[in-house]
Every structure is written in C-alpha cells, then in structure tokens.
Amino acid sequence: MAGATSSEEAITSIKTLSQVLEVRGFHLRKWHSNSPDVLSRISSNWVGDTSNLEIHPDECSKALGLTWNSVKDTFIFNLKVNFPDISPLPDALATKWKTLRKEFEQICSIHIPRWIHTVSQQVTLHGFCDASELAYASVIYVVQPQADGNTKVTLLVAKSRVAPLKPVFIPRLELNGALLLARLYPTCKNIFKEYDVHLYAWTDSQVVLSWLSSHPRNWKPYIANRTSEILDLVPADSWRYVPTKMNPADIASRGLSPKELPRCGLWWEGPQWLSCGMDSWPKQPKRDDQTSLVTRERKRTAFSFPVSVNCDFIDSLFLKFSSFYKIIDIFAFCFRYITNCKARVGKMKSNLDFKGKCHVPPLTTYERRQASNKIFSYIQNLFFKEEINCLKANKPVANKSILSALCPFIDKDGLVRVGGRLRNSTLQYSAKHPIILPNQHEICNLIVNMYHILYLHAGCNVLLGIIKQNYWIIGIKKIVKKCIHTCIICCRYRATTSKQLMGDLPAHRVTPRRSFSVSGVDYAGPISF
C-alpha cells in the first residue's frame, strides 16, 4: 500500500515500480485506487478484477486482510456470522447468546477513515492506556490543527491484550497497559517521520505514574524491567494523569457491545478537551509516592559493610598491652564510665572539687574483679558458645567437645568453671573450680607471663601448678614453654659459661720417676697460717 499527494505522483510511482519489477519477471496486477483519474490512466490489464468481491463489488476490495471501500476511502469489517447453535444452554445464557449474535451483524456498519488529514506540519499524538481484571489496552489519537482554525482528532491505532488467567495485581496490569502504549509510539512516530511530532501519554493510575517518576532500580524486577523499557520509549515528563471517565482506553479494557461501539464518541474522537488548548486539559493531582500500593513494589536495599574479624576493637586491646594488670585496669575504668553515664547528673557532680577539676578515685578490688569476670565471660562466649548454650539449658556438653572431660558448670557470675571432685575440699573456690580459658586467645599469654614474672621466673612445672590454682587453660603447657623460652631474663640465666682451654702438662708431671727425683722450691716462701 502506498499513497500520493496528487494523481500525477501516483501514476509515476505505479509506472516506476512496475518497470523495476518487470525486469525480474514480476508483473504487477490488480491495482486499486480511491481516485477515478488514476484508475482511468492505468491499463485495463493492470486493474484488479472485482467480480469475486463479496461486498459491493463495484466499490470494495481486500487490502492486507481488510475490506477497503475505495469510493468512501474507508475500512469496513466484512464479518461472516456463521456461529453454530450451542445447545443445550440455560435460559439466561441462551438469551445473551442470541442478543450477541444479532449485535455482531452491526459491526459491518462501522466505517474507519483510511486517510488522516495532515494539513499542518505540527502533529500531536495522545496515547491512553488502562487495565481491568479482563484485559489491558492502549489507544492513540492524532490531533492536528486545520486550515479553518479548528482542531481535528482522529483515532490512529489501538491494541488490547487479554489479562492473564492467574490473578494479577491491578496496578501491574495498568503498567502492562502503559508498556503496550509505549511500544506503539515508535510505529506511530515512523508514520509521521516528516512532521514535528509531540507525544503525550495518559493513564488513570497514579500508582503507575509514581513508578515512572522514580528510577527503575528502586523497584522490584517485575516493575523495574517494564518501567525501564517504558522510559526508554516515552520520557517520564510526557506521562500525565487522566480521570477514568475521560479515558477512552477504559472502554477497550472493559469491553463494549457491537451495538454500542458505533455510537461511542469517546472511543472514536477521544475526550472533548483534546480539540481544545492545554488550559482545558485535566489538572494533575499531587501524587503520594508513599502509599501502600506504591511501596509494596519498592525494592528493599541492604547495605553491607565488610568487617574484618582480626580488627575487632576489643580483641585489639589485648594485643596493644603486654600486662594483664593493665588490661584489667583499662576495662575497669571503661565500665566505671558506663556506670557513671547511666547514673544521674547530680551523682556525677559529686566527684568535682570546688576548682572544677575532676577527681578520679582509684579502682577498687570489686571493680577489678568485675572487669576480669566480664573479660573472661566475653572470651568464653567467643570460643565456647555451643557449650554455654547447652549448660544454660541444663544439658550436658557434646562428647566431641573439648570440655566434655572437665564436667564444666556455670557459676553465679556466668563463668564456665571446671567441675571435678573437689567440691568438699578446704581449698579455695578458685583452686577447686578454676576458670576455663581457651589457649587461642591472647589473654592466656598475658596471664602466663604475669605469673612467670610474679614468681621470679619460675620453671615450667612450678608455673603450671601455680596457674592451675586459678585458671584452667586448654593446652597450657605449650604456652608456658613458649613463655619461658622467649623470656629474655630466663635466657640470660640459662646460658652456660665458656671453659678455658688449658695447655699441656710438663713432662716430669706425666713421666714416672723415683720419689724426690724432681723437686720444686716455693719462690715466694712457705705459706704460713
């Protein structure tokens, strides 16, 4: 199919195309035109035979599956109503079926103009989309000013799709209607590629407008994929809101009987304000992007920050200090600060003298003991978490656990201690039930080093006996040997002195002789006592 602005241009196109194809053996026949002048100037052998046309053979012909009335230059629907009788049907359905069959016959009375008047170089395309539980549809109108000052609105193209059998969220169907409309725009723009085309897209779903106003990455994949394609075809600033009563796509989405369709002015001519200025267009309401219908499709964004276990702040403190007492004092002051922050301001002011200087009292034994207990509790929860959970649930630890042979229990301070059989002994509580500690933590090295120095660099066996009076460190012997081996003072005292290499003895000392055959004189005189 092709068109021309004048009869001469049409004749020239026909002859040129025929000559090009005849060179390769293709002979074009069955030419039809809405211009009698063109048909009269074409050879009778080239004009199509109309004797086999079914409707008005003198006026109509088939064009790409459509019946074309060349005199009125309109498309019509040549519908054959040969529906078989369906029986038996209930009375209510039978009545509806008969009514529907009669209404289908009225489709033949619909005439759709083929030619779109393009007087001006400025063309405006208005697209509408809508959806319902039955289907979703889109329709595009061409709006262009005429020479007499009026504005002509023409239905250009429409398309609809049946909704999926599986129930779908209505705003999602509305978005599919918007996608269907966006995919129609490139075809329509290609038709008017020589004109100045302006695009406007209309929808009655404020949820869809909210989705299109934000970046696609903010939504879940279903919404993001469709909004991304829509925005690539139609910019976001071209989308506007239209009330449902003024939306012609609502007719296609809900359906209209064949009897009502020819007289539906909203469908064929669009809303009345299309032929008026922009001042008469529907006012855009303020959108609320925080409604539940909008936010339910928002993608939840999770931020992940890599954290190195080796750089934990608490564990790093044990590596910064080489004294167990120093660590205890640091944690004790930290816990005191936390306690003071929780207290009332009036109590905190009691530590300030009249000059406004802060007076820090020394740490008490109770504060140091509490700090050490919290340190040990932290370490035990770090390495013996499963065992502690079993003990809290009054269950024995697993046989594969390293603590299974120690009969562990949790004391009143929340520390895991060795059980054993010394409960009735007169020894101190810490000696009967020492605190269990893992050998992987740096605190064990600090404890062993503290006792090694405190007991004047004691040896391995002595140091083992002393430490076990308070702590049961898993694999302690290896730690003790390492501590003694790396101790500088112990290395100094373990060092052996070098022995002087002596000269050879005189011959008379090593040769057998008679008594007094060799005598010596004390050069310095006799030694007197």
Backbone hydrogen bonds, N-H to C=O, Kabsch-Sander energy under -0.5 kcal/mol:
donor,donor_aa,acceptor,acceptor_aa,energy
10,A,6,S,-1.8
11,I,7,S,-2.6
12,T,8,E,-2.3
13,S,9,E,-2.0
14,I,10,A,-2.2
15,K,11,I,-2.5
16,T,12,T,-2.4
17,L,13,S,-2.3
18,S,14,I,-2.3
19,Q,15,K,-2.4
20,V,16,T,-2.0
21,L,17,L,-1.9
22,E,18,S,-2.2
23,V,19,Q,-1.1
24,R,21,L,-0.8
25,G,22,E,-1.2
26,F,21,L,-2.7
27,H,25,G,-0.6
28,L,26,F,-0.6
31,W,46,W,-3.3
39,L,35,S,-1.8
40,S,36,P,-2.3
41,R,37,D,-1.1
42,I,39,L,-0.8
46,W,43,S,-1.6
47,V,43,S,-0.9
48,G,31,W,-1.5
53,L,50,T,-1.1
56,H,54,E,-0.5
59,E,56,H,-2.4
60,C,56,H,-2.4
61,S,68,W,-1.8
63,A,66,L,-3.4
66,L,63,A,-1.8
67,T,76,I,-1.1
68,W,61,S,-3.8
68,W,66,L,-0.6
69,N,67,T,-0.5
69,N,74,T,-3.2
70,S,59,E,-2.3
70,S,68,W,-1.0
73,D,69,N,-1.6
74,T,69,N,-1.4
75,F,112,I,-3.1
76,I,67,T,-2.6
77,F,110,I,-0.5
78,N,76,I,-0.6
79,L,77,F,-1.2
81,V,79,L,-0.7
82,N,80,K,-1.3
87,S,85,D,-0.6
94,A,90,P,-2.8
95,T,91,D,-2.1
96,K,92,A,-1.7
97,W,93,L,-2.4
98,K,94,A,-2.0
99,T,95,T,-2.1
100,L,96,K,-2.3
101,R,97,W,-2.0
102,K,98,K,-1.8
103,E,99,T,-2.1
104,F,100,L,-1.8
105,E,101,R,-0.7
105,E,102,K,-0.7
106,Q,103,E,-1.3
107,I,104,F,-1.4
108,C,105,E,-0.8
109,S,106,Q,-1.3
110,I,107,I,-1.8
112,I,75,F,-2.7
114,R,73,D,-2.1
115,W,73,D,-0.6
117,H,115,W,-0.6
123,V,121,Q,-0.6
123,V,196,D,-2.7
124,T,143,V,-2.4
125,L,198,H,-3.1
126,H,124,T,-0.5
126,H,141,Y,-2.3
127,G,125,L,-0.5
127,G,200,Y,-2.9
128,F,139,V,-3.0
129,C,202,W,-1.5
130,D,137,A,-2.0
132,S,135,A,-2.8
136,Y,161,R,-2.4
137,A,130,D,-2.4
138,S,159,K,-2.6
139,V,128,F,-2.3
140,I,157,V,-2.8
141,Y,126,H,-2.7
142,V,154,T,-3.0
143,V,124,T,-3.0
143,V,141,Y,-0.6
144,Q,152,K,-1.9
146,Q,150,N,-3.3
149,G,146,Q,-1.4
152,K,144,Q,-2.6
154,T,142,V,-2.2
155,L,268,W,-0.5
156,L,140,I,-2.5
157,V,140,I,-1.3
159,K,138,S,-2.6
161,R,136,Y,-2.8
163,A,134,L,-2.7
172,R,169,F,-1.2
173,L,169,F,-1.5
174,E,170,I,-2.4
175,L,171,P,-2.0
176,N,172,R,-2.0
177,G,173,L,-2.1
178,A,174,E,-2.0
179,L,175,L,-2.2
180,L,176,N,-2.3
181,L,177,G,-2.0
182,A,178,A,-2.5
183,R,179,L,-2.0
184,L,180,L,-0.8
184,L,181,L,-0.7
185,Y,181,L,-1.1
188,C,184,L,-1.9
189,K,185,Y,-2.8
190,N,186,P,-1.8
191,I,187,T,-1.3
192,F,188,C,-1.4
193,K,190,N,-1.0
195,Y,192,F,-1.8
196,D,121,Q,-3.0
197,V,195,Y,-1.0
198,H,123,V,-1.9
200,Y,125,L,-1.8
201,A,238,S,-2.8
202,W,127,G,-2.8
203,T,240,R,-1.9
204,D,129,C,-0.6
206,Q,204,D,-0.7
209,L,205,S,-1.5
210,S,206,Q,-1.9
211,W,207,V,-2.1
212,L,208,V,-2.4
213,S,209,L,-1.4
214,S,210,S,-0.6
214,S,211,W,-0.8
218,N,215,H,-2.0
219,W,216,P,-1.8
220,K,297,E,-2.4
224,A,220,K,-3.3
225,N,221,P,-2.7
226,R,222,Y,-1.1
227,T,223,I,-2.7
228,S,224,A,-2.1
229,E,225,N,-1.5
230,I,226,R,-2.5
231,L,227,T,-2.6
232,D,228,S,-1.3
233,L,229,E,-1.2
233,L,230,I,-0.6
234,V,230,I,-3.3
238,S,235,P,-1.5
239,W,236,A,-1.4
240,R,201,A,-2.5
242,V,203,T,-1.7
246,M,243,P,-1.1
247,N,244,T,-1.4
250,D,247,N,-1.2
251,I,248,P,-1.2
252,A,248,P,-0.9
253,S,249,A,-2.0
254,R,250,D,-1.7
255,G,251,I,-2.0
260,E,257,S,-0.7
261,L,257,S,-1.8
263,R,260,E,-0.6
264,C,261,L,-1.7
265,G,263,R,-1.1
268,W,264,C,-1.6
269,E,265,G,-2.5
270,G,266,L,-0.9
274,L,271,P,-1.6
275,S,272,Q,-1.3
276,C,273,W,-1.0
280,S,277,G,-1.3
281,W,278,M,-1.2
289,D,287,R,-0.7
291,T,288,D,-1.0
294,V,291,T,-0.6
295,T,291,T,-2.7
296,R,292,S,-1.6
297,E,294,V,-1.2
298,R,295,T,-1.4
299,K,218,N,-2.6
301,T,299,K,-0.6
302,A,300,R,-0.5
304,S,302,A,-0.5
311,C,308,S,-1.0
312,D,309,V,-1.3
316,S,312,D,-2.0
317,L,313,F,-1.0
317,L,314,I,-0.8
318,F,314,I,-0.7
318,F,315,D,-0.5
319,L,315,D,-0.6
319,L,316,S,-0.6
320,K,316,S,-1.0
321,F,317,L,-1.0
327,I,323,S,-1.7
328,I,324,F,-2.1
329,D,325,Y,-2.3
330,I,326,K,-2.2
331,F,327,I,-2.3
332,A,328,I,-2.3
333,F,329,D,-2.3
334,C,330,I,-2.0
335,F,331,F,-2.5
336,R,332,A,-2.0
337,Y,333,F,-2.3
338,I,334,C,-2.1
339,T,335,F,-2.2
340,N,336,R,-2.5
341,C,337,Y,-2.2
342,K,338,I,-1.5
343,A,339,T,-1.0
348,M,344,R,-1.3
349,K,345,V,-1.5
350,S,347,K,-0.7
351,N,348,M,-1.2
352,L,349,K,-1.7
353,D,357,K,-1.6
356,G,353,D,-1.7
359,H,351,N,-2.0
360,V,358,C,-0.6
368,R,364,T,-2.0
369,R,365,T,-2.5
370,Q,366,Y,-2.5
371,A,367,E,-2.2
372,S,368,R,-2.5
373,N,369,R,-2.3
374,K,370,Q,-2.1
375,I,371,A,-2.0
376,F,372,S,-2.5
377,S,373,N,-2.4
378,Y,374,K,-2.1
379,I,375,I,-2.2
380,Q,376,F,-2.6
381,N,377,S,-2.2
382,L,378,Y,-1.1
383,F,379,I,-1.6
384,F,380,Q,-3.3
388,I,384,F,-2.2
389,N,385,K,-2.1
390,C,386,E,-1.9
391,L,387,E,-2.3
392,K,388,I,-2.5
393,A,389,N,-1.3
394,N,391,L,-1.5
395,K,390,C,-3.1
401,S,398,A,-1.4
404,S,401,S,-1.1
406,L,403,L,-1.5
407,C,404,S,-0.7
409,F,417,R,-1.6
411,D,409,F,-0.5
411,D,415,L,-2.5
414,G,411,D,-1.6
417,R,409,F,-2.7
417,R,415,L,-0.5
418,V,434,P,-2.2
419,G,406,L,-2.4
425,S,422,L,-1.4
431,A,428,Q,-0.5
432,K,428,Q,-2.2
433,H,429,Y,-2.5
435,I,470,N,-2.1
436,I,416,V,-2.2
437,L,472,W,-2.1
441,H,438,P,-0.8
444,C,441,H,-1.2
445,N,441,H,-0.6
446,L,442,E,-1.6
447,I,443,I,-2.1
448,V,444,C,-2.5
449,N,445,N,-2.3
450,M,446,L,-2.0
451,Y,447,I,-2.2
452,H,448,V,-2.1
453,I,449,N,-1.8
454,L,450,M,-2.6
455,Y,451,Y,-2.1
456,L,453,I,-1.4
457,H,452,H,-2.5
458,A,452,H,-0.7
463,L,459,G,-2.3
464,L,460,C,-2.2
465,G,461,N,-1.9
466,I,462,V,-1.9
467,I,463,L,-2.4
468,K,464,L,-1.9
469,Q,466,I,-1.3
470,N,467,I,-2.1
471,Y,467,I,-2.9
472,W,435,I,-3.7
473,I,471,Y,-0.7
474,I,437,L,-2.4
474,I,472,W,-0.5
476,I,473,I,-1.2
479,I,475,G,-0.9
480,V,476,I,-2.6
481,K,477,K,-2.3
482,K,478,K,-1.8
483,C,479,I,-2.3
484,I,480,V,-2.5
485,H,481,K,-2.3
486,T,482,K,-1.9
487,C,483,C,-0.7
491,C,487,C,-2.0
492,R,488,I,-1.7
493,Y,489,I,-1.9
494,R,490,C,-1.8
495,A,491,C,-0.7
502,M,500,Q,-0.6
509,R,506,P,-0.9
510,V,506,P,-0.7
510,V,507,A,-0.9
511,T,507,A,-1.2
517,S,514,R,-1.7
523,Y,521,V,-1.0
525,G,522,D,-1.4
528,S,526,P,-0.6
